[in-house]
């Protein structure tokens, strides 16, 4: 803005050149933000995935008790499956369990009385790892950060 001491109200304001320069600078700044992409936190994604798997394990236990039959939660490196249901992928994360279903498939089995095969489910990305502990006697599901 060009400032003159004796300016009339009709001459007050910004010139077209000044407005154009400001708009170009704002456009460049917005373009840089758009190229950066959405802000993501790997830690929050890991925490959300851990909560999702823990909630699925709790729901599987509740289903086993309500329907009076065993329910298996099979864990694979890229996701999990409840019984014969659909596969739930967890992209960028790996899952592992300390117990197995049948011969080789890692997972947790819930019995109609609420007990389970027990074990620890580990969910990890490249940097962090979180664990879900399942008590064999009560089927209780707890989340704990890995050491």
MARSE-47664 format. One record per residue (C-alpha): residue in three letters; x, y, z negated. Coordinates in steps of 0.1 Angstrom, whole numbers. Layout:
<site ala; <X; Y; Z>>
...
# end
This chain:
<site unk; <0; 0; 0>>
<site unk; <14; 33; 10>>
<site unk; <10; 58; -18>>
<site unk; <7; 95; -14>>
<site unk; <0; 119; -42>>
<site unk; <-26; 140; -23>>
<site unk; <-48; 112; -9>>
<site unk; <-85; 116; -4>>
<site unk; <-109; 88; -14>>
<site unk; <-115; 80; 23>>
<site unk; <-78; 72; 27>>
<site unk; <-75; 49; -4>>
<site unk; <-70; 12; 1>>
<site unk; <-47; -12; 18>>
<site unk; <-35; -11; 54>>
<site unk; <-43; -39; 79>>
<site unk; <-6; -48; 80>>
<site unk; <-5; -52; 42>>
<site unk; <-36; -74; 41>>
<site unk; <-22; -96; 69>>
<site unk; <11; -101; 51>>
<site unk; <-7; -112; 19>>
<site unk; <-30; -136; 38>>
<site unk; <1; -152; 56>>
<site unk; <19; -157; 23>>
<site unk; <-12; -173; 7>>
<site unk; <-17; -195; 38>>
<site unk; <20; -207; 35>>
<site unk; <16; -214; -2>>
<site unk; <-16; -234; 4>>
<site unk; <0; -253; 32>>
<site unk; <29; -264; 10>>
<site unk; <4; -276; -17>>
<site unk; <-16; -295; 9>>
<site unk; <16; -313; 22>>
<site unk; <25; -323; -13>>
<site unk; <-7; -344; -16>>
<site unk; <-27; -351; -47>>
<site unk; <-10; -351; -80>>
<site unk; <-9; -386; -95>>
<site unk; <5; -399; -127>>
<site unk; <18; -435; -126>>
<site unk; <15; -437; -164>>
<site unk; <-22; -427; -163>>
<site unk; <-28; -453; -135>>
<site unk; <-11; -480; -156>>
<site unk; <-32; -470; -186>>
<site unk; <-64; -470; -166>>
<site unk; <-56; -504; -151>>
<site unk; <-48; -518; -185>>
<site unk; <-82; -505; -199>>
<site unk; <-99; -520; -168>>
<site unk; <-84; -555; -173>>
<site unk; <-90; -554; -211>>
<site unk; <-127; -545; -205>>
<site unk; <-130; -573; -180>>
<site unk; <-116; -598; -205>>
<site unk; <-141; -585; -231>>
<site unk; <-170; -589; -206>>
<site unk; <-158; -624; -197>>
<site unk; <-159; -634; -234>>
<site unk; <-194; -619; -238>>
<site unk; <-205; -638; -207>>
<site unk; <-191; -670; -220>>
<site unk; <-210; -666; -253>>
<site unk; <-243; -654; -237>>
<site unk; <-244; -681; -209>>
<site unk; <-230; -709; -232>>
<site unk; <-203; -720; -207>>
<site unk; <-166; -714; -202>>
<site unk; <-155; -683; -182>>
<site unk; <-120; -681; -166>>
<site unk; <-102; -649; -158>>
<site unk; <-75; -658; -132>>
<site unk; <-46; -634; -129>>
<site unk; <-25; -629; -98>>
<site unk; <4; -606; -91>>
<site unk; <-18; -580; -74>>
<site unk; <-50; -583; -93>>
<site unk; <-75; -606; -111>>
<site unk; <-107; -626; -105>>
<site unk; <-134; -636; -130>>
<site unk; <-147; -671; -124>>
<site unk; <-155; -675; -87>>
<site unk; <-163; -638; -83>>
<site unk; <-146; -613; -61>>
<site unk; <-109; -604; -63>>
<site unk; <-102; -571; -80>>
<site unk; <-69; -556; -67>>
<site unk; <-46; -534; -87>>
<site unk; <-23; -519; -60>>
<site unk; <12; -512; -71>>
<site unk; <9; -531; -103>>
<site unk; <19; -567; -112>>
<site unk; <0; -589; -137>>
<site unk; <13; -619; -155>>
<site unk; <0; -641; -184>>
<site unk; <16; -663; -210>>
<site unk; <-11; -690; -205>>
<site unk; <-22; -709; -175>>
<site unk; <-56; -722; -162>>
<site unk; <-54; -757; -148>>
<site unk; <-20; -766; -135>>
<site unk; <-4; -733; -123>>
<site unk; <-28; -704; -122>>
<site unk; <-20; -678; -149>>
<site unk; <-51; -666; -167>>
<site unk; <-73; -667; -198>>
<site unk; <-102; -691; -205>>
<site unk; <-131; -681; -228>>
<site unk; <-151; -708; -245>>
<site unk; <-189; -706; -254>>
<site unk; <-180; -702; -291>>
<site unk; <-160; -670; -284>>
<site unk; <-126; -685; -287>>
<site unk; <-101; -684; -259>>
<site unk; <-70; -700; -245>>
<site unk; <-52; -670; -260>>
<site unk; <-21; -654; -248>>
<site unk; <-6; -621; -236>>
<site unk; <-14; -604; -203>>
<site unk; <14; -580; -191>>
<site unk; <6; -553; -166>>
<site unk; <36; -534; -152>>
<site unk; <47; -510; -125>>
<site unk; <83; -503; -116>>
<site unk; <90; -484; -148>>
<site unk; <65; -492; -176>>
<site unk; <48; -522; -189>>
<site unk; <17; -525; -211>>
<site unk; <4; -557; -228>>
<site unk; <-31; -570; -236>>
<site unk; <-31; -596; -264>>
<site unk; <-60; -621; -265>>
<site unk; <-64; -640; -298>>
<site unk; <-70; -677; -293>>
<site unk; <-92; -682; -323>>
<site unk; <-116; -652; -321>>
<site unk; <-111; -642; -284>>
<site unk; <-104; -606; -296>>
<site unk; <-88; -584; -269>>
<site unk; <-62; -558; -280>>
<site unk; <-41; -534; -260>>
<site unk; <-5; -527; -270>>
<site unk; <24; -508; -254>>
<site unk; <53; -531; -245>>
<site unk; <85; -525; -263>>
# end
